[in-house]
């Protein structure tokens, strides 16, 4: 989703989800993998604000949240904040 309330401001938002069927994961409990075989889904969303004070300069602030779910129903969360400055040429 993108929203531009003014020429110099831009707001963006994103949501995504990936999930395995729990029955499929339980059917093959001893599958060899580099990852934890009990992880069944991921969810992520983020939002950012971009500000263009000049045509060749951009400032950005972003917040991102990641969640991973397991067969037990527990969720692990990670929060990430990012600040950036860019030069357009």
N, C-alpha and C positions, 0 to 999 in steps of 0.2 A: 504494500500500500504506500502510495506517495501523495503527499499533500504540500502544496506550495502557497502558504498564506500571503507571502510578499515576494517580490523579485529577488531579494537577497537571502531569504530563508527557505529551507526545505526540511520537511519532516518525513521520515520513512519508518515503516513498521513491517515486520516479517514474523510468520509463525510456521513451524514445521513439525511433523510428527512421523515417527517410524515405529512400527510395532510388529512383533512376531505373534502368531497365535500361541498361547500357552500350551495348548494340547500338542502342537508340533514340537515345541521345545521339550516337553516331558517325554515324548515318544522316543527321543534319542538322547538320554541323559549322559551317556558315556562318549559322546562324540569328541574327538580330539580337536582342540582349537587353541589359538594363542590368546583368545579372550575368555572371559568368564562365561561358561555355558548357561548360567542361570539368568543372564541379562536378557530381558524380553522386549524392551522398548526405550525409545529416546523421544524427548520433546524439547524444542528450542524456540525461543522467541527473542526478538531484539527490537530496539527502537533507537533512532539516532536523529540528531539535529545538525544540519549543515548551515553555515553562515558564510556568505560571499561578500566581504567588505569591499573588494575590488574585483574586477573581471578575471584577474590572474591569481587570486588568493582565496583559499577556502579553509575554514576552521570546522572541526567536527567533534561532537561528543556522542558516544555510543554506549548503551547498556545492553548486555546480553545475558540471558539465563538459560542454562542447560540442565536438563533433568534426565536421569537414567533410572529405569525401573527394573526390578528383579522379580523372579518367580514368587518370592515371599511377599511381594507387594510393597516393599520398602523402596523409597526413592532417594537417590543421591543427587544433590544440587550443587551447581557451580554458578557463581555470579562473576561477571567480567565487565569492567568499565574501561573504556578506551578514549583517549584524547588524541587528536591528530591535527596537523597543519599541512596543507598541500599548496604547491605552486603549479599552476596550469600554464603550459607553454605549447 
